[in-house]
Amino acid sequence: MAKSRLNINDYITEMKALERELNDEKTLQFIGSEQIVMKLSETSSRWDMSITPHRPGQAANSDGWNVCIVTARAFNSGNLVASLAVESSVDSALEEMIDIPLPPSQSSMKKWFIPIFGPKTQPIQLKFQVIANDDCSISFEEWTSW
């Protein structure tokens, strides 16, 4: 039987570090158990980004589409737990937001893939807010195809 190269002490040390970090994120609650404090991060601008859905749709006269990528990076936490809220200047522009899976080495970051739909010539304004367990920086960009 071959010996494992895994060291159980490394796992125990990592688990204790995660437990300490989780306890640092909690605050006492008057009734019941503990809760995790969430923080809102956003820019001071009314709108963060303008994007035009210039890519052609499936039909000749249909609306266009485009995609933006939003990234949140935690300032202090090594494990970011976050949700994204998006406001649009056009009600029908947003369908859904898709979480982009990241490797464990990037646990202090979260990314979203956001499809935008609308008239091909009309710029659509977007405002991003991140609700997370830490204060975050927010960056955004228009997606470019491969």
DSSP file (Angstrom, degrees, kcal/mol; ACC not computed):
  #  RESIDUE AA STRUCTURE BP1 BP2  ACC     N-H-->O    O-->H-N    N-H-->O    O-->H-N    TCO  KAPPA ALPHA  PHI   PSI    X-CA   Y-CA   Z-CA
    1    1 A M              0   0    0      0, 0.0     2,-0.2     0, 0.0     0, 0.0   0.000 360.0 360.0 360.0 127.2    0.0    0.0    0.0
    2    2 A A        -     0   0    0      1,-0.1     2,-0.2     0, 0.0     0, 0.0  -0.506 360.0-117.4 -80.4 145.5    1.5    3.4   -1.0
    3    3 A K        -     0   0    0     -2,-0.2     2,-0.2     1,-0.1    -1,-0.1  -0.568  27.9-116.5 -80.7 145.1    1.7    6.2    1.4
    4    4 A S        -     0   0    0     -2,-0.2    -1,-0.1     1,-0.1     0, 0.0  -0.568   8.9-148.3 -78.8 143.5   -0.3    9.4    0.7
    5    5 A R        +     0   0    0     -2,-0.2     2,-0.2     2,-0.1    -1,-0.1   0.496  67.3 108.2 -87.4  -4.5    1.7   12.6    0.1
    6    6 A L        -     0   0    0      1,-0.0     2,-0.6     2,-0.0    -2,-0.1  -0.533  64.1-142.9 -75.5 137.9   -1.1   14.6    1.6
    7    7 A N    >>  -     0   0    0     -2,-0.2     4,-1.1     1,-0.1     3,-1.0  -0.903   3.3-156.0-104.6 116.4   -0.4   16.1    5.0
    8    8 A I  H 3> S+     0   0    0     -2,-0.6     4,-2.1     1,-0.3     5,-0.2   0.798  92.8  63.8 -61.7 -28.8   -3.5   16.1    7.2
    9    9 A N  H 3> S+     0   0    0      1,-0.2     4,-2.5     2,-0.2    -1,-0.3   0.840  97.1  56.7 -65.8 -31.8   -2.0   19.0    9.3
   10   10 A D  H <> S+     0   0    0     -3,-1.0     4,-2.2     2,-0.2    -1,-0.2   0.912 108.3  47.0 -63.9 -41.3   -2.2   21.2    6.2
   11   11 A Y  H  X S+     0   0    0     -4,-1.1     4,-2.6     2,-0.2    -2,-0.2   0.911 112.1  49.6 -65.9 -42.1   -5.9   20.6    5.9
   12   12 A I  H  X S+     0   0    0     -4,-2.1     4,-2.3     2,-0.2    -2,-0.2   0.922 111.4  49.1 -63.6 -43.7   -6.4   21.2    9.6
   13   13 A T  H  X S+     0   0    0     -4,-2.5     4,-2.0     1,-0.2    -1,-0.2   0.915 112.5  48.0 -61.2 -44.1   -4.5   24.5    9.4
   14   14 A E  H  X S+     0   0    0     -4,-2.2     4,-2.2     1,-0.2    -2,-0.2   0.904 111.4  50.1 -64.5 -41.9   -6.5   25.7    6.4
   15   15 A M  H  X S+     0   0    0     -4,-2.6     4,-2.3     1,-0.2    -1,-0.2   0.893 110.3  50.1 -64.9 -39.5   -9.8   24.8    8.0
   16   16 A K  H  X S+     0   0    0     -4,-2.3     4,-2.5     2,-0.2    -1,-0.2   0.889 109.7  51.3 -65.9 -38.6   -8.9   26.7   11.2
   17   17 A A  H  X S+     0   0    0     -4,-2.0     4,-2.2     2,-0.2    -2,-0.2   0.914 111.4  47.4 -64.3 -42.2   -7.9   29.7    9.1
   18   18 A L  H  X S+     0   0    0     -4,-2.2     4,-2.4     2,-0.2    -2,-0.2   0.891 111.4  51.2 -65.0 -39.2  -11.2   29.6    7.3
   19   19 A E  H  X S+     0   0    0     -4,-2.3     4,-2.4     2,-0.2    -2,-0.2   0.911 109.9  49.5 -64.5 -42.0  -13.1   29.3   10.6
   20   20 A R  H  X S+     0   0    0     -4,-2.5     4,-1.9     2,-0.2    -2,-0.2   0.918 111.8  48.7 -62.1 -43.1  -11.2   32.3   12.1
   21   21 A E  H  X S+     0   0    0     -4,-2.2     4,-1.2     2,-0.2    -2,-0.2   0.908 110.9  50.0 -64.5 -41.6  -12.1   34.4    9.0
   22   22 A L  H  X S+     0   0    0     -4,-2.4     4,-0.7     1,-0.2     3,-0.4   0.910 110.2  50.3 -62.7 -42.2  -15.7   33.3    9.1
   23   23 A N  H >< S+     0   0    0     -4,-2.4     3,-0.5     1,-0.2    -1,-0.2   0.841 106.1  56.2 -65.7 -32.4  -15.9   34.3   12.8
   24   24 A D  H 3< S+     0   0    0     -4,-1.9    -1,-0.2     1,-0.2    -2,-0.2   0.813 105.4  52.8 -66.2 -29.4  -14.3   37.7   12.0
   25   25 A E  H 3< S+     0   0    0     -4,-1.2    12,-1.4    -3,-0.4    -1,-0.2   0.643  96.7  85.1 -80.6 -15.7  -17.2   38.3    9.5
   26   26 A K  E <<  -A   36   0A   0     -4,-0.7     2,-0.3    -3,-0.5    10,-0.2  -0.547  57.1-165.2 -90.8 152.5  -20.0   37.6   12.0
   27   27 A T  E     -A   35   0A   0      8,-1.8     8,-1.4    -2,-0.2     2,-0.1  -0.935  32.6 -94.0-128.7 156.6  -21.5   40.0   14.6
   28   28 A L        -     0   0    0     -2,-0.3     2,-0.3     6,-0.2     6,-0.1  -0.415  35.7-151.6 -70.2 145.1  -23.7   39.3   17.6
   29   29 A Q        -     0   0    0      4,-0.3     3,-0.1     3,-0.2    -1,-0.0  -0.891  17.7-128.0-115.9 147.4  -27.4   39.4   17.1
   30   30 A F  S    S+     0   0    0     -2,-0.3     2,-0.4     1,-0.2    -1,-0.1   0.925  94.4  23.0 -62.4 -45.7  -29.9   40.3   19.8
   31   31 A I  S    S-     0   0    0      2,-0.1     2,-0.2    -3,-0.1    -1,-0.2  -0.965 118.1  -1.9-124.9 137.3  -32.1   37.2   19.3
   32   32 A G  S    S-     0   0    0     -2,-0.4    -3,-0.2    -3,-0.1     0, 0.0  -0.564 100.4 -29.6  90.7-151.0  -31.1   33.9   17.8
   33   33 A S  S    S-     0   0    0     -2,-0.2    -4,-0.3     1,-0.2     2,-0.2   0.119  78.8 -66.6 -89.6-156.1  -27.8   33.0   16.3
   34   34 A E        -     0   0    0     -6,-0.1     2,-0.3    -4,-0.0    -1,-0.2  -0.595  42.6-149.9 -95.6 159.2  -25.1   35.1   14.6
   35   35 A Q  E     -A   27   0A   0     -8,-1.4    -8,-1.8    -2,-0.2     2,-0.5  -0.896  15.6-120.0-125.6 157.2  -25.5   36.9   11.3
   36   36 A I  E     -A   26   0A   0     -2,-0.3     2,-0.4   -10,-0.2   -10,-0.2  -0.848  29.4-127.0 -96.7 131.4  -23.0   37.8    8.5
   37   37 A V        -     0   0    0    -12,-1.4     2,-0.3    -2,-0.5    -1,-0.0  -0.621  23.2-156.9 -79.4 130.8  -22.7   41.6    7.8
   38   38 A M        -     0   0    0     -2,-0.4     2,-0.4    95,-0.0    95,-0.2  -0.839   3.4-155.0-108.6 148.3  -23.2   42.5    4.2
   39   39 A K  E     -B  132   0B   0     93,-3.8    93,-2.6    -2,-0.3     2,-0.5  -0.943  10.6-133.6-125.9 143.8  -21.8   45.7    2.6
   40   40 A L  E     -B  131   0B   0     -2,-0.4     2,-0.4    91,-0.2    91,-0.2  -0.846  21.7-171.7 -98.5 127.1  -23.0   47.6   -0.4
   41   41 A S  E     +B  130   0B   0     89,-2.7    89,-2.6    -2,-0.5     2,-0.3  -0.970  19.5 139.7-119.3 134.2  -20.3   48.7   -2.9
   42   42 A E  E     -B  129   0B   0     -2,-0.4    87,-0.1    87,-0.2     2,-0.1  -0.972  47.3-101.6-160.2 164.7  -21.0   51.1   -5.8
   43   43 A T        -     0   0    0     85,-0.5     5,-0.1    -2,-0.3    94,-0.0  -0.436  31.2-118.9 -85.1 167.7  -19.4   54.0   -7.7
   44   44 A S  S    S+     0   0    0     -2,-0.1     2,-0.1     4,-0.0    -1,-0.1   0.534  81.9 104.7 -85.0  -5.9  -20.6   57.6   -7.1
   45   45 A S  S    S-     0   0    0      1,-0.1     3,-0.1     3,-0.0    -2,-0.1  -0.411  74.7-131.9 -74.3 150.0  -21.6   58.0  -10.8
   46   46 A R  S    S+     0   0    0      1,-0.2     2,-0.4    -2,-0.1    -1,-0.1   0.934  99.2  20.1 -64.3 -45.6  -25.3   57.9  -11.7
   47   47 A W        -     0   0    0      1,-0.1    80,-0.3    80,-0.1    -1,-0.2  -0.976  65.1-164.2-124.3 140.2  -24.5   55.5  -14.5
   48   48 A D  S    S+     0   0    0     78,-2.5     2,-0.3    -2,-0.4    79,-0.2   0.808  70.6  13.4 -90.2 -33.5  -21.4   53.3  -14.6
   49   49 A M  E     -C  126   0B   0     77,-1.9    77,-2.8     2,-0.0     2,-0.5  -0.995  53.0-150.1-149.5 145.8  -21.3   52.2  -18.2
   50   50 A S  E     +C  125   0B   0     -2,-0.3     2,-0.4    75,-0.2    75,-0.2  -0.985  24.8 175.9-116.5 129.7  -22.9   52.9  -21.6
   51   51 A I  E     -C  124   0B   0     73,-2.4    73,-2.9    -2,-0.5    15,-0.1  -0.997  20.0-149.1-137.2 137.9  -23.2   49.9  -24.0
   52   52 A T        -     0   0    0     -2,-0.4     2,-2.4    71,-0.2     3,-0.2  -0.926  17.6-135.5-108.4 125.8  -24.8   49.7  -27.4
   53   53 A P        +     0   0    0      0, 0.0    65,-0.2     0, 0.0    13,-0.2  -0.414  48.6 149.9 -76.7  68.8  -26.3   46.3  -28.5
   54   54 A H        +     0   0    0     -2,-2.4    12,-0.1    10,-0.2    66,-0.1   0.579  32.0 103.5 -82.5 -11.9  -24.8   46.5  -31.9
   55   55 A R  B    S-E   65   0C   0     10,-1.8    10,-1.7    -3,-0.2     2,-0.0  -0.532  81.0-106.4 -74.2 137.6  -24.3   42.8  -32.6
   56   56 A P        -     0   0    0      0, 0.0     8,-0.1     0, 0.0     7,-0.1  -0.313  29.0-136.6 -69.2 145.0  -27.0   41.4  -34.9
   57   57 A G        -     0   0    0      2,-0.3     7,-0.1     5,-0.3     8,-0.1  -0.078  35.4 -88.9 -82.2-169.8  -29.9   39.3  -33.7
   58   58 A Q  S    S+     0   0    0      5,-0.1     2,-0.3     6,-0.0     6,-0.1   0.830 110.0  54.9 -75.9 -31.9  -31.2   36.1  -35.3
   59   59 A A  S >  S-     0   0    0      4,-0.2     3,-1.1     1,-0.1    -2,-0.3  -0.699  89.5-117.8-101.5 156.7  -33.7   37.9  -37.5
   60   60 A A  T 3  S+     0   0    0     -2,-0.3    -3,-0.1     1,-0.3    -1,-0.1   0.869 113.0  33.2 -61.2 -39.9  -32.9   40.7  -39.9
   61   61 A N  T 3  S+     0   0    0     -5,-0.1    -1,-0.3    -3,-0.0    -3,-0.0   0.239  96.1 116.2-102.2  13.5  -35.0   43.3  -38.2
   62   62 A S  S <  S-     0   0    0     -3,-1.1    -5,-0.3     1,-0.1    58,-0.2  -0.254  73.1 -86.5 -80.4 168.9  -34.6   42.1  -34.7
   63   63 A D        -     0   0    0      1,-0.1    -4,-0.2    56,-0.1    -6,-0.2  -0.213  45.1-120.4 -64.4 162.7  -33.0   43.9  -31.8
   64   64 A G  E     - F   0 118C   0     54,-2.7    54,-1.8   -11,-0.2     2,-0.3  -0.346  21.6-146.7 -96.2-177.8  -29.3   43.6  -31.3
   65   65 A W  E     +EF  55 117C   0    -10,-1.7   -10,-1.8    52,-0.2     2,-0.3  -0.960  16.2 172.9-146.2 163.0  -27.3   42.3  -28.3
   66   66 A N  E     - F   0 116C   0     50,-2.0    50,-3.4    -2,-0.3     2,-0.4  -0.936  20.5-132.5-158.4 173.3  -24.0   42.9  -26.5
   67   67 A V  E     - F   0 115C   0     76,-0.3    76,-2.9    -2,-0.3     2,-0.4  -0.998  10.3-164.2-138.3 138.8  -22.4   41.6  -23.3
   68   68 A C  E     -GF 142 114C   0     46,-2.2    46,-2.8    -2,-0.4     2,-0.5  -0.932  12.1-144.4-119.1 152.0  -20.6   43.3  -20.5
   69   69 A I  E     -GF 141 113C   0     72,-2.8    72,-1.9    -2,-0.4     2,-0.4  -0.960  13.5-164.3-113.8 126.3  -18.4   41.6  -17.9
   70   70 A V  E     -GF 140 112C   0     42,-2.1    42,-2.4    -2,-0.5     2,-0.4  -0.937   3.7-167.0-113.6 134.6  -18.5   42.9  -14.3
   71   71 A T  E     -GF 139 111C   0     68,-3.1    68,-2.7    -2,-0.4     2,-0.4  -0.979   5.1-165.9-124.0 132.1  -15.8   42.1  -11.8
   72   72 A A  E     -GF 138 110C   0     38,-3.0    38,-2.3    -2,-0.4     2,-0.4  -0.965   5.5-168.3-114.4 133.5  -15.9   42.6   -8.0
   73   73 A R  E     -GF 137 109C   0     64,-2.1    64,-2.4    -2,-0.4    36,-0.2  -0.987  20.5-127.6-123.7 126.8  -12.6   42.4   -5.9
   74   74 A A  E     -G  136   0C   0     34,-2.8    62,-0.2    -2,-0.4     6,-0.1  -0.439   7.5-152.2 -70.8 141.7  -12.7   42.2   -2.1
   75   75 A F  S    S+     0   0    0     60,-2.5    -1,-0.1    -2,-0.1    61,-0.1   0.866  88.3   2.0 -79.3 -37.9  -10.5   44.7   -0.3
   76   76 A N  S    S+     0   0    0     59,-0.4     2,-0.2    32,-0.0    60,-0.1   0.723 107.6  85.8-122.1 -34.7  -10.0   42.6    2.8
   77   77 A S        -     0   0    0     58,-0.2     3,-0.2     1,-0.1    -3,-0.2  -0.487  53.3-155.7 -81.9 142.1  -11.6   39.2    2.6
   78   78 A G  S    S+     0   0    0      1,-0.2     2,-0.5    -2,-0.2    31,-0.2   0.598  90.6  50.7 -85.5 -12.6   -9.9   36.2    1.0
   79   79 A N  S    S-     0   0    0     29,-0.1     2,-0.4    54,-0.1    29,-0.3  -0.876  78.3-159.8-129.3  98.3  -13.3   34.6    0.4
   80   80 A L        -     0   0    0     27,-3.1     2,-0.5    -2,-0.5    29,-0.1  -0.652   9.4-173.9 -84.5 127.1  -15.8   36.9   -1.4
   81   81 A V        +     0   0    0     -2,-0.4    52,-1.4    27,-0.1     2,-0.3  -0.983  28.5 156.1-115.5 115.8  -19.5   36.1   -1.2
   82   82 A A  E     -D  132   0B   0     -2,-0.5     2,-0.3    50,-0.2    50,-0.2  -0.969  34.7-158.6-147.6 154.0  -21.3   38.6   -3.4
   83   83 A S  E     -D  131   0B   0     48,-2.3    48,-2.4    -2,-0.3     2,-0.4  -0.949  21.2-135.7-127.5 152.3  -24.4   39.3   -5.4
   84   84 A L  E     -D  130   0B   0     -2,-0.3     2,-0.4    46,-0.2    46,-0.2  -0.909  11.7-166.5-112.7 134.8  -24.8   41.8   -8.3
   85   85 A A  E     -D  129   0B   0     44,-3.0    44,-2.3    -2,-0.4     2,-0.4  -0.977  10.2-166.5-116.1 133.9  -27.6   44.2   -8.8
   86   86 A V  E     -D  128   0B   0     -2,-0.4     2,-0.4    42,-0.2    42,-0.2  -0.978   7.8-163.8-125.3 130.4  -27.9   46.0  -12.2
   87   87 A E  E     -D  127   0B   0     40,-2.5    40,-2.4    -2,-0.4     2,-0.3  -0.921  13.2-162.8-108.7 139.5  -30.1   49.0  -13.1
   88   88 A S  E     -D  126   0B   0     -2,-0.4    38,-0.2    38,-0.2     6,-0.0  -0.915  27.4-137.2-123.8 147.8  -30.7   49.7  -16.7
   89   89 A S  S    S+     0   0    0     36,-2.0     2,-0.5    -2,-0.3    37,-0.1   0.618  99.3  56.3 -75.6 -12.0  -31.9   52.9  -18.5
   90   90 A V  S >  S-     0   0    0     35,-0.3     3,-1.6     1,-0.1     4,-0.4  -0.988  79.4-145.5-122.9 122.5  -34.1   50.6  -20.7
   91   91 A D  G >  S+     0   0    0     -2,-0.5     3,-0.5     1,-0.3    -1,-0.1   0.852  96.4  43.5 -57.1 -41.0  -36.5   48.3  -18.9
   92   92 A S  G 3  S+     0   0    0      1,-0.2    -1,-0.3    24,-0.0    25,-0.1   0.293  87.7  94.2 -91.1  11.3  -36.3   45.3  -21.3
   93   93 A A  G <  S+     0   0    0     -3,-1.6    24,-2.2    23,-0.1     2,-0.4   0.813  74.4  64.3 -75.5 -30.0  -32.5   45.4  -21.7
   94   94 A L  B <   +H  116   0C   0     -3,-0.5    22,-0.1    -4,-0.4     3,-0.1  -0.808  43.9 164.5-103.9 133.5  -31.6   42.8  -19.1
   95   95 A E        -     0   0    0     20,-0.7     2,-0.3    -2,-0.4    -1,-0.2   0.785  66.3 -34.2-104.2 -55.1  -32.6   39.2  -19.2
   96   96 A E        -     0   0    0     19,-0.3    -1,-0.4    17,-0.0     2,-0.4  -0.979  47.9-120.0-161.8 165.3  -30.3   37.6  -16.6
   97   97 A M        -     0   0    0     -2,-0.3     2,-0.5    17,-0.2    17,-0.2  -0.953  24.7-152.6-115.0 137.6  -26.8   37.7  -15.0
   98   98 A I  E     -I  113   0C   0     15,-2.4    15,-3.0    -2,-0.4     2,-0.2  -0.943  13.3-130.5-116.3 123.4  -24.6   34.7  -15.3
   99   99 A D  E     -I  112   0C   0     -2,-0.5    13,-0.2    13,-0.2    11,-0.0  -0.508  19.0-139.0 -67.3 134.8  -21.9   33.9  -12.7
  100  100 A I  E     -I  111   0C   0     11,-2.6    11,-0.6    -2,-0.2     2,-0.1  -0.875  21.3-123.7 -95.4 119.7  -18.5   33.2  -14.3
  101  101 A P        -     0   0    0      0, 0.0     9,-0.0     0, 0.0    11,-0.0  -0.404  30.9-167.4 -64.3 135.6  -16.8   30.3  -12.5
  102  102 A L        -     0   0    0     -2,-0.1     5,-0.0     7,-0.1     8,-0.0  -0.889  25.4-100.7-121.6 153.9  -13.4   31.2  -11.2
  103  103 A P    >   -     0   0    0      0, 0.0     3,-2.3     0, 0.0    -1,-0.0  -0.319  37.8-106.8 -68.9 157.8  -10.6   28.9   -9.8
  104  104 A P  G >  S+     0   0    0      0, 0.0     3,-1.2     0, 0.0     4,-0.1   0.766 117.1  69.2 -56.8 -26.4  -10.1   28.6   -6.0
  105  105 A S  G 3  S+     0   0    0      1,-0.3     3,-0.2     2,-0.1     0, 0.0   0.655  98.8  51.4 -67.6 -13.5   -7.0   30.8   -6.2
  106  106 A Q  G X   +     0   0    0     -3,-2.3     3,-1.6     1,-0.1    -1,-0.3  -0.185  67.8 131.5-112.7  39.0   -9.3   33.7   -7.1
  107  107 A S  T <   +     0   0    0     -3,-1.2   -27,-3.1     1,-0.3    -1,-0.1   0.614  65.7  63.5 -70.9 -11.3  -11.7   33.4   -4.2
  108  108 A S  T 3  S+     0   0    0    -29,-0.3   -34,-2.8    -3,-0.2     2,-0.3   0.265 101.4  64.0 -92.1  12.6  -11.4   37.1   -3.4
  109  109 A M  E <   -F   73   0C   0     -3,-1.6     2,-0.3   -36,-0.2   -36,-0.2  -0.957  59.4-168.4-135.2 151.3  -13.0   38.0   -6.7
  110  110 A K  E     -F   72   0C   0    -38,-2.3   -38,-3.0    -2,-0.3     2,-0.3  -0.997   7.1-164.6-139.3 142.5  -16.3   37.4   -8.5
  111  111 A K  E     -FI  71 100C   0    -11,-0.6   -11,-2.6    -2,-0.3     2,-0.4  -0.956   1.9-163.1-129.8 147.4  -17.3   37.9  -12.1
  112  112 A W  E     -FI  70  99C   0    -42,-2.4   -42,-2.1    -2,-0.3     2,-0.5  -0.980  12.6-147.0-129.9 143.9  -20.6   38.1  -14.0
  113  113 A F  E     -FI  69  98C   0    -15,-3.0   -15,-2.4    -2,-0.4   -44,-0.2  -0.952  22.1-169.8-106.8 117.6  -21.4   37.8  -17.7
  114  114 A I  E     -F   68   0C   0    -46,-2.8   -46,-2.2    -2,-0.5     2,-0.2  -0.907  10.4-152.7-122.0 105.7  -24.4   40.1  -18.5
  115  115 A P  E     -F   67   0C   0      0, 0.0   -20,-0.7     0, 0.0     2,-0.4  -0.557  13.0-159.4 -72.6 138.1  -26.2   39.9  -21.9
  116  116 A I  E     -FH  66  94C   0    -50,-3.4   -50,-2.0    -2,-0.2     2,-0.4  -0.970   6.7-169.1-121.4 134.2  -27.8   43.2  -23.0
  117  117 A F  E     +F   65   0C   0    -24,-2.2   -52,-0.2    -2,-0.4   -54,-0.0  -0.946  28.3  98.3-125.1 144.9  -30.6   43.4  -25.6
  118  118 A G  E    S-F   64   0C   0    -54,-1.8   -54,-2.7    -2,-0.4     6,-0.0  -0.968  70.9 -24.9 167.0-176.5  -32.1   46.4  -27.3
  119  119 A P    >   -     0   0    0      0, 0.0     3,-1.2     0, 0.0   -56,-0.1  -0.307  59.3-124.2 -57.7 138.6  -32.3   48.5  -30.5
  120  120 A K  T 3  S+     0   0    0      1,-0.3   -55,-0.1   -58,-0.2   -57,-0.0   0.693 106.4  39.8 -62.7 -21.0  -29.0   48.3  -32.4
  121  121 A T  T 3  S+     0   0    0      2,-0.1    -1,-0.3   -69,-0.1   -67,-0.1   0.464  92.9  95.5-108.1  -2.1  -28.3   52.1  -32.3
  122  122 A Q    <   -     0   0    0     -3,-1.2     2,-0.1   -69,-0.1   -71,-0.1  -0.806  68.1-137.3 -98.2 116.3  -29.5   53.0  -28.8
  123  123 A P        -     0   0    0      0, 0.0     2,-0.5     0, 0.0   -71,-0.2  -0.456  17.5-149.0 -65.6 140.5  -26.9   53.2  -26.1
  124  124 A I  E     -C   51   0B   0    -73,-2.9   -73,-2.4    -2,-0.1     2,-0.3  -0.961   5.7-140.8-115.8 127.6  -28.1   51.6  -22.8
  125  125 A Q  E     -C   50   0B   0     -2,-0.5   -36,-2.0   -75,-0.2     2,-0.4  -0.670  18.5-164.8 -88.0 140.1  -26.8   53.0  -19.5
  126  126 A L  E     -CD  49  88B   0    -77,-2.8   -78,-2.5    -2,-0.3   -77,-1.9  -0.973  11.2-164.8-128.8 142.1  -26.0   50.6  -16.7
  127  127 A K  E     - D   0  87B   0    -40,-2.4   -40,-2.5    -2,-0.4     2,-0.4  -0.995  13.7-156.5-123.9 130.3  -25.5   51.0  -13.0
  128  128 A F  E     + D   0  86B   0     -2,-0.4   -85,-0.5   -42,-0.2     2,-0.4  -0.885  12.6 179.1-112.9 138.0  -23.8   48.2  -10.9
  129  129 A Q  E     -BD  42  85B   0    -44,-2.3   -44,-3.0    -2,-0.4     2,-0.5  -0.999  12.4-155.5-133.0 136.2  -24.1   47.6   -7.2
  130  130 A V  E     -BD  41  84B   0    -89,-2.6   -89,-2.7    -2,-0.4     2,-0.6  -0.956   1.4-162.2-114.6 126.2  -22.4   44.7   -5.4
  131  131 A I  E     +BD  40  83B   0    -48,-2.4   -48,-2.3    -2,-0.5     2,-0.3  -0.940  35.5 145.5-104.8 118.3  -23.8   43.4   -2.1
  132  132 A A  E     -BD  39  82B   0    -93,-2.6   -93,-3.8    -2,-0.6   -50,-0.2  -0.865  64.7-100.7-148.5 174.4  -21.0   41.4   -0.4
  133  133 A N  S    S+     0   0    0    -52,-1.4     2,-0.3    -2,-0.3   -96,-0.1   0.358 106.9  29.2 -82.7   5.3  -19.3   40.3    2.8
  134  134 A D  S    S-     0   0    0    -95,-0.2   -95,-0.2   -53,-0.2     2,-0.2  -0.978  96.9 -86.0-154.4 159.2  -16.6   42.9    2.2
  135  135 A D        -     0   0    0     -2,-0.3   -60,-2.5    -4,-0.1   -59,-0.4  -0.504  55.3-162.1 -66.3 142.9  -16.1   46.3    0.6
  136  136 A C  E     -G   74   0C   0    -62,-0.2     2,-0.4    -6,-0.2   -62,-0.2  -0.896  24.0-130.1-130.5 154.1  -15.3   45.8   -3.1
  137  137 A S  E     -G   73   0C   0    -64,-2.4   -64,-2.1    -2,-0.3     2,-0.5  -0.833  29.3-148.8 -93.5 146.2  -13.9   47.5   -6.1
  138  138 A I  E     +G   72   0C   0     -2,-0.4     2,-0.3   -66,-0.2   -66,-0.2  -0.971  18.9 174.7-121.2 127.0  -16.1   47.2   -9.1
  139  139 A S  E     -G   71   0C   0    -68,-2.7   -68,-3.1    -2,-0.5     2,-0.3  -0.932   4.9-175.0-126.8 156.5  -14.7   47.1  -12.7
  140  140 A F  E     +G   70   0C   0     -2,-0.3     2,-0.3   -70,-0.2   -70,-0.2  -0.989   5.1 174.8-150.4 152.6  -16.6   46.5  -15.9
  141  141 A E  E     -G   69   0C   0    -72,-1.9   -72,-2.8    -2,-0.3     2,-0.4  -0.988  37.4-100.8-155.4 156.1  -15.9   46.1  -19.6
  142  142 A E  E     -G   68   0C   0     -2,-0.3   -74,-0.3   -74,-0.2     2,-0.2  -0.697  46.5-116.4 -79.5 133.1  -17.6   45.3  -22.9
  143  143 A W        -     0   0    0    -76,-2.9     2,-0.4    -2,-0.4   -76,-0.3  -0.482  25.8-157.6 -71.5 136.6  -17.0   41.7  -23.8
  144  144 A T        -     0   0    0     -2,-0.2    -1,-0.0     2,-0.0   -76,-0.0  -0.963  21.7-116.1-114.8 135.4  -15.1   41.1  -27.0
  145  145 A S              0   0    0     -2,-0.4    -1,-0.0     1,-0.1     0, 0.0  -0.206 360.0 360.0 -68.6 161.1  -15.5   37.8  -28.9
  146  146 A W              0   0    0      0, 0.0    -1,-0.1     0, 0.0    -2,-0.0   0.486 360.0 360.0 -68.9 360.0  -12.5   35.4  -29.2
